[in-house]
């Protein structure tokens, strides 16, 4: 087996293993946050959680597949390790970027839902009439 094929195999295996671990961790630890985002609707939160994991997998597996190609020769083990590190770094940056994008989007939804709830229970403002003060 030449170094390019070995690098491909290591890249695919490590990238997909890290993607699996991150998706599983986010699925388990994000469940409580999603229940809060969905105003206590745990069924909806669970459904959204599963959909987020599916989307997470599709985007990351697609990125891993697209970034698989090595453009130049890999003459020695050092070059293979450098290629592998570069590709894994890109995967980790994409994973982190997706995670923060999801957090930002979900936090916006959470804030708007909490604001809607506050508006619904807040008392109506008393109109101010300057004529009554005079």
C-alpha positions as CSV (number, residue, x, y, z in Angstrom):
1,X,0.0,0.0,0.0
2,X,1.5,3.4,-1.0
3,X,1.5,6.4,1.3
4,X,-1.3,8.2,-0.5
5,X,-3.7,5.3,0.0
6,X,-2.6,4.9,3.6
7,X,-3.2,8.7,4.1
8,X,-6.6,8.5,2.5
9,X,-7.6,5.5,4.8
10,X,-6.3,7.2,7.9
11,X,-8.0,10.5,7.0
12,X,-11.4,8.9,6.3
13,X,-11.3,6.7,9.4
14,X,-10.2,9.5,11.8
15,X,-12.5,12.1,10.3
16,X,-15.6,9.9,10.4
17,X,-14.7,8.7,13.9
18,X,-14.4,12.3,15.2
19,X,-17.6,13.3,13.4
20,X,-19.4,10.3,15.1
21,X,-18.0,11.3,18.5
22,X,-18.9,15.0,18.1
23,X,-22.4,14.2,16.8
24,X,-23.1,11.7,19.6
25,X,-21.8,14.1,22.3
26,X,-23.8,17.1,20.9
27,X,-26.9,14.9,20.6
28,X,-26.7,13.9,24.3
29,X,-25.5,17.1,25.8
30,X,-27.6,19.4,23.6
31,X,-31.0,17.7,24.5
32,X,-31.5,19.8,27.6
33,X,-30.7,23.1,25.7
34,X,-33.1,22.2,22.9
35,X,-35.9,21.5,25.4
36,X,-35.4,25.1,26.6
37,X,-35.3,26.4,23.1
38,X,-38.6,24.6,22.3
39,X,-40.3,26.0,25.4
40,X,-40.4,22.7,27.2
41,X,-41.7,20.7,24.3
42,X,-39.5,17.6,24.8
43,X,-40.9,15.8,21.8
44,X,-40.2,18.7,19.4
45,X,-36.7,19.1,21.0
46,X,-36.0,15.4,20.5
47,X,-37.1,15.6,16.8
48,X,-35.0,18.7,16.2
49,X,-32.1,17.1,17.9
50,X,-32.3,14.0,15.6
51,X,-32.6,16.3,12.5
52,X,-29.6,18.3,13.6
53,X,-27.5,15.1,13.9
54,X,-28.6,14.0,10.5
55,X,-27.7,17.3,8.9
56,X,-24.4,17.4,10.9
57,X,-23.5,14.0,9.5
58,X,-24.5,14.8,5.9
59,X,-22.5,18.1,5.8
60,X,-19.4,16.7,7.5
61,X,-19.3,13.4,5.6
62,X,-19.8,15.3,2.4
63,X,-16.9,17.7,3.4
64,X,-14.7,14.7,4.3
65,X,-15.4,13.1,0.9
66,X,-14.8,16.3,-1.0
67,X,-11.6,17.1,0.8
68,X,-10.2,13.6,0.3
69,X,-8.0,14.3,-2.7
70,X,-4.3,14.9,-2.3
71,X,-3.1,17.1,-5.0
72,X,0.6,16.4,-5.0
73,X,2.9,13.4,-4.5
74,X,3.5,12.0,-1.0
75,X,7.1,11.0,-1.1
76,X,7.6,10.0,2.5
77,X,6.0,9.4,5.9
78,X,6.6,13.0,7.0
79,X,4.7,14.4,4.0
80,X,1.9,11.9,4.6
81,X,1.5,13.0,8.2
82,X,1.5,16.7,7.2
83,X,-1.2,16.0,4.6
84,X,-3.2,14.1,7.2
85,X,-2.8,16.8,9.7
86,X,-3.9,19.5,7.2
87,X,-7.0,17.6,6.2
88,X,-8.0,16.7,9.8
89,X,-7.5,20.3,10.8
90,X,-9.9,21.4,8.1
91,X,-12.5,18.8,9.3
92,X,-12.1,20.0,12.9
93,X,-12.6,23.6,11.8
94,X,-15.7,22.7,9.8
95,X,-17.1,20.7,12.8
96,X,-16.4,23.6,15.2
97,X,-17.9,26.1,12.7
98,X,-21.0,24.1,12.3
99,X,-21.4,23.7,16.1
100,X,-21.1,27.5,16.7
101,X,-23.4,28.3,13.8
102,X,-26.0,25.9,15.3
103,X,-25.6,27.4,18.7
104,X,-26.0,31.0,17.4
105,X,-29.2,30.0,15.4
106,X,-30.7,28.1,18.3
107,X,-29.9,30.8,20.7
108,X,-31.7,33.4,18.5
109,X,-34.7,31.1,18.4
110,X,-34.6,30.6,22.1
111,X,-34.4,34.4,22.7
112,X,-37.4,35.1,20.4
113,X,-39.5,32.4,22.0
114,X,-38.7,33.6,25.5
115,X,-39.5,37.2,24.5
116,X,-42.8,36.0,23.0
117,X,-43.6,34.3,26.3
118,X,-42.7,37.4,28.3
119,X,-44.8,39.6,26.0
120,X,-47.8,37.2,26.5
121,X,-47.7,37.4,30.3
122,X,-46.6,41.0,30.7
123,X,-49.4,43.4,31.7
124,X,-50.5,45.9,29.1
125,X,-48.8,49.3,29.4
126,X,-50.9,52.1,30.8
127,X,-51.3,54.8,28.2
128,X,-49.8,58.1,29.2
129,X,-52.0,61.2,28.8
130,X,-50.3,64.5,29.5
131,X,-53.7,66.3,29.8
132,X,-54.5,64.5,33.0
133,X,-51.3,65.9,34.6
134,X,-52.2,69.6,33.9
